[in-house]
Amino acid sequence: MDIATILGIISGIALVIGSIMMNSGLDLFISIPSLMIVAGGTLAATFIAYPINEVFGVFGHFMRVFVFKVQKPIDVIGDLVKLSKIAQKEGILSLDKKVNEVKDPFFKKALQLTVDGMDTYDITSILKKEITTLQKKHKNGWEIFSTMGSYSPAFGMVGTLIGLIQMLADLSDSASIGPKMAVALITTFYGSLFANLFFLPMSAKLQRRSEEETLIMKLLSEGVVSIRSAENPRIMEDRLMVYVSEPKKESKNKGQSKGKKLNAPEAK
């Protein structure tokens, strides 16, 4: 469970509601017609822009905003180095018993291709296609949220224009102009709130998730190819560490200096 996402949503809602309650009642900001225009209009436009299966598939991506688990790059490199040392001492076929111990499907497939004796070019080609396919799937998810983030303020403005037209159509009662104007602006409020507190941040989070998962897959792909090529484990480790940020490198070096072992849950 991603605590940061939950904390952000809860605190955002609390701050908005709190600021409203400090100056007026919450009932002034509740308008079912406005909500229908923004939510319904945004959803309708999204159905027009994307195939229906991709729109319904966004619910799966929605869960990834809150629940997401991926190995740390340092741990993945540690796993690959251990497997490389085993292959160097006992041969590639010795990794066959490790395949079933690996939980990650992509890692398992990559390792199985290596054990099966497939050449490095074919392994790279197959794994690259897997990564590309996953990236496209992820892109569909965060793009839909980004699109909804651009539609909702627009429909908020549509609702406001509808309210203004209805207000200007009847100016006989000057006392009702203020309340009618307030109701008209609520739709813009809804559109802006949905876009900037939900849709756009979720799109950014999903894009970040995709980058993290893609990085791990690239590490695994390059590491497995290195193992298949019988590359020296130390050389492989140094090359893979290029993908890791400087703070993580420093953390790893400190851990090694203290004699700590890396945690490698995927390959035992």
Secondary structure, 3 states (H helix, E strand, C coil): CCHHHHHHHHHHHHHHHHHHHHHCCHHHHCCHHHHHHHHHHHHHHHHHHCCHHHHHHHHHHHHHHHCCCCCCHHHHHHHHHHHHHHHHHHCHHHHHHHHCCCCCHHHHHHHHHHHCCCCHHHHHHHHHHHHHHHHHHHHHHHHHHHHHHHHHHHHHHHHHHHHHHHHHCCCCCHHHHHHHHHHHHHHHHHHHHHHHHHHHHHHHHHHHHHHHHHHHHHHHHHHHHHHHCCCCHHHHHHHHHHHCCHHHHHHHHHHHHCCCCCCCCCCC
